[in-house]
Amino acid sequence: MRQITDISQLKEAIRQYQSEGKSIGFVPTMGFLHEGHLTLADKARQENDVVVMSIFVNPAQFGPNEDFEAYPRDIERDAALAENAGVDILFTPDAHDMYPGKKNVTIHVERRTGVLCGRSREGHFDGVAIVLTKLFNLVQPTRAYFGLKDAQQVAVVDGLISDFFMDIELVAVDTVREEDGLAKSSRNVYLTAEERKEAPKLYRALQTSAELIRAGERDPEAVIKAAKEIIDTTSGTIDYVELYSYPELEPVNKIEGKIILAVAVAFSKARLIDNIIIDIREMERI
């Protein structure tokens, strides 16, 4: 594995791969890798000739009340994990290289951001779109890999690729879970022992609502209510339980087409998110 920090060196490596006709799988991350990231790298390894992973803590996606400096970083640990996962190039640029001088052009995401976590993180997805546009231009991937745990981010990336006619296949990978169903996250370590026992109820709530939909329920409020009733039995505080079309993230009066049911719950020292995506058309064909 090559670890590259210099943008010109990355461009040179990418040109070489392209001249050889090799497909490139790209896994963009902010580091402090966990099993979810490694699952993306493994998927990319299976489907491409070359795997590029980036580690860049992007200052543009941090809000004024979010501590950019406190974000966990451990490049040596991450490099070892990336190499074991079969990554060919680990790109670890400096913020001054990615954002040299004042911006001449910026990007504003118009849709898919005013709900779920995006509602309380104004400007966050603009920062995501900006850095991904830069990274996509540098890596020029055949396929880009993102985890569905952050399904709103996947929806925003889908819109970015579509609007700018990027010749990139977006590969959305299912959420990696613990044996009891809890979505894997670096935040889980902040749960108390009792909260850790309760936390799997988030996924249980999603599954219960999904079963209602499979049984024929098409009223969004009934589905949301069923999920809330289960989450309310935990000590966590519900931030949201919401249902939208996917990936458009528009409100629906009736459950049809492809939808997402998403939850966010705050425990004492950790805010957990989870979601389930259901395509009603596929369900009705079974």
PyMOL commands that set and color helices and strands:
alter all, ss='L'
color gray80, all
select helices_A, chain A and resi 7-19+35-47+59-61+75-84+95-98+116-120+124-139+148-163+186-190+193-198+201-214+220-231+280-285
alter helices_A, ss='H'
color red, helices_A
select strands_A, chain A and resi 2-4+24-29+50-55+89-91+143-147+169-173+237-245+258-266+271-279
alter strands_A, ss='S'
color yellow, strands_A
deselect
rebuild
show_as cartoon
